[in-house]
Structure formats: structure tokens, C-alpha cells
Amino acid sequence: MKPHDDIKAIYTKAIEAVDPYTAVRASLIREGNTLRVKDGHVFNLSTIKNIYVVGAGKATAPMAKAVEDILGDSITQGVIAVKYGYREKLSRILLREAAHPVPDENGLKASQEIIDLLGKAGEHDLVISCISGGGSALLPYPVEPITLAQKQDLTQKLLKSGASIKELNIVRKHISRTKGGNLALAAYPATVINLMMSDVVGDDMDIIASGPFVPDESTYADALSILQRYKLTHTVAPSILHHLEKGVKGDIPETPKDAHIFEKVHNSIVASNIIACMAAYSKACELGYNTIILSSRIEGDTAEAAHFHSAIAHEIIKTGNPLKTPACIISGGETTVVVKGSGLGGRNMEFAMQMAPLIENSSIFAASVGTDGTDGPTDAAGAVADGTTVKKAQKRGLNIDEYINNNDSYHFFEVLGDLIKTGPTNTNVMDIRIIIVL
């Protein structure tokens, strides 16, 4: 067995299993004038006046390409927002590139275009939405008087504080014109088919890209309490705090919660992390490993997740429980990192770096990979560590504790040659962790 090669084969298969184009083609089927969605809804296209396509996210371009290939010239118009470099050649739908995870002006312009397009939709029109992970950052349309720069600052502070994607999105919903069901409001009274690639633990539809077409159960009070929890009330822009406080008092409307707005919205998840985990499981078994999927819902602190996974790996070596060697542990989800240093990295590389001292001098190999192909603000998807990582670092004059304290996982693994680089995958269903035990 060649663990490093096997790890690559396993995460490659996992990413292939959640290909957005294939997922949409399997979920949206046209037979003449009949359009079927995998959840059972059927639409008669001969009664539809216009078809509009909108969307945002890292996987949205190939999703939109699939919609074009299904509906062709039946599409009246479309606009999508994607991360820079995550392109597809489209003929009926305008593709706008913007920044992620911190939004930029191009994202704001794309959001305005999408709102304007949805404003055209009438009672006899159909809107098809392609939503995927990253959609929140790519749909930045803050309510006045909050500026984009202030929202950018808020996003960075929440990320660095270790806020979960759910917490981040609750706050963003309540300062946005696109999130928390607001695109459903903009599209009303048109019919909406909202196709989603899930990048959130538990596949909660209202959290995926901050639920632009999904009813929002959270409140202004929830958003304000998150800022209080992370001690950000005195560091974010006063306009944000003032807006949330006005919402708590009832001086401004909540996110759309009236049932009639969502009566003609049909939400469908076309791919998720568990699908990727199951594909990884199958590949690991094929390669000869005794394999287990721990969970597709791992979240919380990255360092704690590393301790948890290493404990199971050492248990396998010591007692053969829960698996005999050669073993492969698969898990998915999305952890968080509380950034204390000024280094470069992301949660997947951080996981591998935290694992390294825990598996020193063992026959354990640990990798964590972002299925979107990017981990934090870097060109790497993740990294791999093994029982020799610490010694290899020492030979190159690297002190792993210093790199951990500075959250500088990228430069640590760059020197060792153990970064995982896939390039943009055009999909996004959170992370896959692969632990091989020999």
C-alpha cells in the first residue's frame, strides 16, 4: 500500500461524486414540455411565459451549464455570480466573477443584477436558482446605510473569531437584501425551482448560502447575540450594530417569514457531504482498507477535531477497535479555526498541522481536503501529515509549535512539499478528512 497515493485517489473519487453538472442533470429532467425535479415536482413548460436563471456559489457555473443544456433556448435570461476562476462557457446566462470569502464590488454589482432580473419575473414565469457554497459572500447587497466595506470587515472579524458558518450566515441575513428569503420575495409571485449544493453541516436549507430562497427562522436578536458572543459589538461598524438593534426593537421588518411568499418555491438539495463521504468510503474499501465513515457532521474547533481523530487512529493500532488495520477513517463536515497568529492557512491545513505532533513516529497518515479546491485564502485544498512530518520539519529548521501558534499551516506544509493542490474543483460540499492507519 502507498498511503499518500491512496489518500489522493480517495479524495479525488469523493470530489468526482459531487460534480455539480452531473448532480443537476440527475435532478432536473426534461421530457418534451414536461420538466421534472427529483423531489417529485412536475412543471408544464407550455404554461410558462419566461424562464429566468439566477444563482451564486463556487459550484454554480457548472450547475448553470447543466440547466442550459437541459432547457436551451427556452431560457429567457440569466445572471450568476461565481468565485474568480470558477468559470464555464455559457450562452444564455451571464456569468459574473467576484471575491470569496470576503465580498467585493463585483459581487455587489452581480447581486444588483440578480435582484433586477428577479424583479421582472411575473406570475406565469419560472425562476431556476443554482445555489452552492460560497453564495453568501458572492451575493453581498447590504441594506442601507451599511456599506460593502463595513460588511467585508464584519465577515473577516467573524471568520477570525471562529464563528461557525451558521452563525456567520445568521448575521449576514439580517444586514442583507439578498439573503434569508429575500430573493424569494424579489421573485414573488413567480414559480421558483431552487437547486442547492449543500456546504453546511446537516444540510439545513436556510443556511446554504444564507438561504436566499428559503424561509429564515433566525431573528435580529439571534444576530445581535452572535456579535455579543464573540465580543464584536464594539469593533464592528456602528451602522451594523444600529441596524440590528432597530430590528430587535421591531422598528424595521424581519427577514421574509410570510408563508405565501414561499408557496411557489420548490427547494431541492442535489448534492451534499455525505455523498462525497460515501464515495470516499467505496474507494478506500476498493483499495483494501477496512473503512468507516465517522460522520459527515463534524464541526467545532479544528484542534479538538484533530485530537479526536488521532485518538481513534491510535485506538485502532492498540486494540483493533473499531477497525483492524489496514484501516481508513473517513469524516466530513466543517470545523473552525480561532485565528490567533498572522500566518497563512485554512481549516484543512490547520487540521493536518495539528495532527502531525499527535501521530509522530506512528504508522498514521492524515489528510484534510476542501472539496472546493481552496482552503482559506490560499491556492491549496488542504495538506497531508504522517508520522515523519515533525522530524522532516525539524531537519529543515522548522519549529512546528511556532507555526501552530502563528496559524501558518500553508508555509509549514509548503516547505515540506505536503500541500494538497487540486485547483478549482467547481464544487463545494465542505471538507473530507482521510486517516489511514497501517
Secondary structure in CASP SS format (residue, H / E / C, confidence):
PFRMAT SS
TARGET T0000
AUTHOR 0000-0000-0000
METHOD secondary structure of the structure
MODEL  1
M C 1.00
K C 1.00
P H 1.00
H H 1.00
D H 1.00
D H 1.00
I H 1.00
K H 1.00
A H 1.00
I H 1.00
Y H 1.00
T H 1.00
K H 1.00
A H 1.00
I H 1.00
E H 1.00
A H 1.00
V C 1.00
D C 1.00
P H 1.00
Y H 1.00
T H 1.00
A H 1.00
V H 1.00
R H 1.00
A H 1.00
S H 1.00
L E 1.00
I E 1.00
R E 1.00
E E 1.00
G C 1.00
N C 1.00
T E 1.00
L E 1.00
R E 1.00
V E 1.00
K C 1.00
D C 1.00
G C 1.00
H C 1.00
V E 1.00
F E 1.00
N E 1.00
L H 1.00
S H 1.00
T H 1.00
I C 1.00
K C 1.00
N C 1.00
I E 1.00
Y E 1.00
V E 1.00
V E 1.00
G E 1.00
A E 1.00
G C 1.00
K C 1.00
A C 1.00
T H 1.00
A H 1.00
P H 1.00
M H 1.00
A H 1.00
K H 1.00
A H 1.00
V H 1.00
E H 1.00
D H 1.00
I H 1.00
L H 1.00
G H 1.00
D H 1.00
S H 1.00
I C 1.00
T C 1.00
Q E 1.00
G E 1.00
V E 1.00
I E 1.00
A E 1.00
V E 1.00
K E 1.00
Y C 1.00
G C 1.00
Y C 1.00
R C 1.00
E C 1.00
K C 1.00
L C 1.00
S C 1.00
R C 1.00
I C 1.00
L E 1.00
L E 1.00
R E 1.00
E E 1.00
A E 1.00
A C 1.00
H C 1.00
P C 1.00
V C 1.00
P C 1.00
D C 1.00
E H 1.00
N H 1.00
G H 1.00
L H 1.00
K H 1.00
A H 1.00
S H 1.00
Q H 1.00
E H 1.00
I H 1.00
I H 1.00
D H 1.00
L H 1.00
L H 1.00
G C 1.00
K C 1.00
A C 1.00
G C 1.00
E C 1.00
H C 1.00
D C 1.00
L E 1.00
V E 1.00
I E 1.00
S E 1.00
C E 1.00
I E 1.00
S C 1.00
G C 1.00
G C 1.00
G H 1.00
S H 1.00
A H 1.00
L H 1.00
L C 1.00
P C 1.00
Y C 1.00
P E 1.00
V C 1.00
E C 1.00
P C 1.00
I C 1.00
T C 1.00
L H 1.00
A H 1.00
Q H 1.00
K H 1.00
Q H 1.00
D H 1.00
L H 1.00
T H 1.00
Q H 1.00
K H 1.00
L H 1.00
L H 1.00
K H 1.00
S H 1.00
G C 1.00
A C 1.00
S C 1.00
I H 1.00
K H 1.00
E H 1.00
L H 1.00
N H 1.00
I H 1.00
V H 1.00
R H 1.00
K H 1.00
H C 1.00
I C 1.00
S E 1.00
R C 1.00
T C 1.00
K C 1.00
G C 1.00
G C 1.00
N H 1.00
L H 1.00
A H 1.00
L H 1.00
A H 1.00
A H 1.00
Y C 1.00
P C 1.00
A C 1.00
T E 1.00
V E 1.00
I E 1.00
N E 1.00
L E 1.00
M E 1.00
M E 1.00
S C 1.00
D C 1.00
V C 1.00
V H 1.00
G H 1.00
D H 1.00
D C 1.00
M C 1.00
D C 1.00
I C 1.00
I H 1.00
A H 1.00
S H 1.00
G C 1.00
P C 1.00
F C 1.00
V C 1.00
P C 1.00
D C 1.00
E C 1.00
S C 1.00
T C 1.00
Y H 1.00
A H 1.00
D H 1.00
A H 1.00
L H 1.00
S H 1.00
I H 1.00
L H 1.00
Q H 1.00
R H 1.00
Y C 1.00
K C 1.00
L C 1.00
T C 1.00
H C 1.00
T C 1.00
V C 1.00
A C 1.00
P H 1.00
S H 1.00
I H 1.00
L H 1.00
H H 1.00
H H 1.00
L H 1.00
E H 1.00
K H 1.00
G H 1.00
V H 1.00
K H 1.00
G C 1.00
D C 1.00
I C 1.00
P C 1.00
E C 1.00
T C 1.00
P C 1.00
K C 1.00
D C 1.00
A H 1.00
H H 1.00
I H 1.00
F H 1.00
E C 1.00
K C 1.00
V E 1.00
H E 1.00
N E 1.00
S E 1.00
I E 1.00
V E 1.00
A E 1.00
S C 1.00
N H 1.00
I H 1.00
I H 1.00
A H 1.00
C H 1.00
M H 1.00
A H 1.00
A H 1.00
Y H 1.00
S H 1.00
K H 1.00
A H 1.00
C H 1.00
E H 1.00
L C 1.00
G C 1.00
Y C 1.00
N E 1.00
T E 1.00
I E 1.00
I E 1.00
L E 1.00
S E 1.00
S E 1.00
R E 1.00
I E 1.00
E E 1.00
G E 1.00
D E 1.00
T H 1.00
A H 1.00
E H 1.00
A H 1.00
A H 1.00
H H 1.00
F H 1.00
H H 1.00
S H 1.00
A H 1.00
I H 1.00
A H 1.00
H H 1.00
E H 1.00
I H 1.00
I H 1.00
K H 1.00
T H 1.00
G C 1.00
N C 1.00
P C 1.00
L C 1.00
K C 1.00
T C 1.00
P C 1.00
A E 1.00
C E 1.00
I E 1.00
I E 1.00
S E 1.00
G E 1.00
G E 1.00
E E 1.00
T E 1.00
T E 1.00
V C 1.00
V C 1.00
V C 1.00
K C 1.00
G C 1.00
S C 1.00
G C 1.00
L C 1.00
G C 1.00
G C 1.00
R H 1.00
N H 1.00
M H 1.00
E H 1.00
F H 1.00
A H 1.00
M H 1.00
Q H 1.00
M H 1.00
A H 1.00
P H 1.00
L H 1.00
I C 1.00
E C 1.00
N C 1.00
S C 1.00
S C 1.00
I E 1.00
F E 1.00
A E 1.00
A E 1.00
S E 1.00
V E 1.00
G E 1.00
T C 1.00
D C 1.00
G C 1.00
T C 1.00
D C 1.00
G C 1.00
P C 1.00
T C 1.00
D C 1.00
A C 1.00
A C 1.00
G E 1.00
A E 1.00
V E 1.00
A E 1.00
D E 1.00
G C 1.00
T C 1.00
T H 1.00
V H 1.00
K H 1.00
K H 1.00
A H 1.00
Q H 1.00
K H 1.00
R C 1.00
G C 1.00
L C 1.00
N C 1.00
I H 1.00
D H 1.00
E H 1.00
Y H 1.00
I H 1.00
N H 1.00
N C 1.00
N C 1.00
D C 1.00
S H 1.00
Y H 1.00
H H 1.00
F H 1.00
F H 1.00
E H 1.00
V H 1.00
L H 1.00
G C 1.00
D C 1.00
L E 1.00
I E 1.00
K C 1.00
T C 1.00
G C 1.00
P C 1.00
T C 1.00
N C 1.00
T C 1.00
N C 1.00
V C 1.00
M C 1.00
D E 1.00
I E 1.00
R E 1.00
I E 1.00
I E 1.00
I E 1.00
V E 1.00
L C 1.00
END
